[in-house]
Each structure stands twice: as C-alpha cells, then as structure tokens.
Amino acid sequence: MPRHFLTGTELTRDELLTLVDRAIELKADPLGSAALAGKSIGLIFQKPSTRTRLSFEAGVFELGGNPIILRPDEMQLSRGEPVRDTAYVLSRHVAAFGIRTHADALVEELAEHASVPVFNMLTAEHHPCQALADLMTLKETFGRLDGLVLTYVGDGNNVARSLALLGTRAGIEVRVAAPAGYQLEDGTGAQLFDDPTAAVAGANAVYTDVWVSMGDEETAAQRRAALASYRVDDALLDHAAPDAIALHDLPAHPGDEITAEVLYGARQRIWDQAENRRHAQKALLELLLR
C-alpha cells in the first residue's frame, strides 16, 4: 500500500522528528540526495500558489526528479472526469503526486484510489507541509522542539489546525488565540484562548496568518473587525519570551494580521520559513518514496 500524507497525523512522533532533522541536513547540502532520480512527481494546483509551487518544483529538481505541473484547465478532472479515473491515470505515470485544492474530500478520494503516494499541498482544513517547515524553523532557531511554546494568534484556520496537530505530536505546547466564531475546534491538542496577551505570555514563537483568505473576500470587513485586536506587533511580542520569534506562513498583509515592523524586523524568522518549505518537503518526499 502507498504511504500518503493528507493531514500529517499519518506520521509517528519518531518519524516526524526524524523528518525535521533530515530537512535540516538537506538544507545544508541541497544537492546531497538523488532520491527522485528517474522519477516524475505530479503537482496539481487548483488554487493559486507562490511558495508551494516554487518549493515543490525546485525541491523535486534538487532530488533529481522531474516535477510535472498540472492546472485545472489542463486536466479532464475539471470537465467531469471521475476522481477515481484521475487517480488511476496519475498512478501509471508518476511516482507520487500532490494537490493544492479546496475540499479535503477530493484529496481523500484521490488517495483512496491511487497506487502511489498522495500528499496534501493545502486544503480548506489542513496545511501539513507548511507545518513541517514551521517545525524545521523552530528546531533551527532553538535547537529543540520538545518543551517549546508556540502561540498562534488570529483566525483558527487550516494553518492553525496543522500546527496544533503536528506541533503537539513533536512535543510543543501549542496555544491558539482567536475570537468567538473564529476559534479552532476542540480535539486538536491546542490550548484555546480568547485573550492574545495571555496566550502569548512566555511563548517562544508567535505565529499568525492572513485574516482574509482566498474565498473570504465577501466577509472581509467583518473579519477585519473581529480580528482587529489579534494583530501581531512589537507590543504583543514583548509579552512573549525574551528570545521569541514571529512566524507567518505568507502571503502577509502588513497592517492587518502583522505590522511591517515585525514582518521585516529582527524578531522574525518568516523568510527562513518560506525557504524551509523546500527542504522539509524534500525530506517528506524521501520518506514517502522510501
């Protein structure tokens, strides 16, 4: 049976920690692995992408493989071909494939019928590849994961959920501060707060994400009003640990969820996060195709 990566919870704690360490090794030696030599990897983008496409396409190349980019208007899937048929055909041509899409059910159905590994490059409910890069960034910065405190501030979305699921598995105390109506559900392992200052107290990392995601444009004003007191700025960071860092999965909107001073300042590791997507995903592909 193929090994899939749909939510990140498919990994054991030991596998997750080993993957993070391997990602750091690959960053130090980007061309040190030829794990995908002679293999093609399908990358399906049903949603716009900057970091996901760049990091996966470059990463597959660095591993010696061939990335095949597939867009909705290039696939019969967009014209009614059954998901099952698409999974069958992809499995005959590529060693693994990922998809960046809306519904989690689509990724699950592809994985159900695929005979090669399927990986989630982003869905409405999960963003596990981002969480891998976030864990890598924390390990690079602090030299450990176990016992760290990470506070996510803002909309309890797919990024917050993946941070909670994978972060707690890695031994991190994950806190999520969000207003009513935007809070993460119970059961992810995160501690839930409505007060961002209390949630940030003593944290090693303070994380945020956009307030208005793709598809939320019609409620943009309402969302900004509800989340206005959850902005990550220097004053909020001052309540965290003295060496705390700010994180953001990007794209960022300075003045909304984060200030320009934090986004471009010395207290963040945001641009390291963006680079680390490539290395963490390379380690993931090595694992899935082992």
Secondary structure, 3 states (H helix, E strand, C coil): CCCCECCCCCCCHHHHHHHHHHHHHHHHCCCCCCCCCCCEEEEEECCCCCHHHHHHHHHHHHCCCEEEEECHHHCHHHHCCCHHHHHHHHHHHCCEEEEECCCHHHHHHHHHHCCCCEEEEECCCCCHHHHHHHHHHHHHHHCCCCCCEEEEECCCCHHHHHHHHHHHHCCCEEEEECCCCCCCCCCCCCEEECCHHHHHCCCCEEEECCCCCCCCHHHHHHHHHHHHHHCECHHHHCCCCCCCEEEECCCCCECCCECHHHHCCCCECHHHHHHHHHHHHHHHHHHHCC
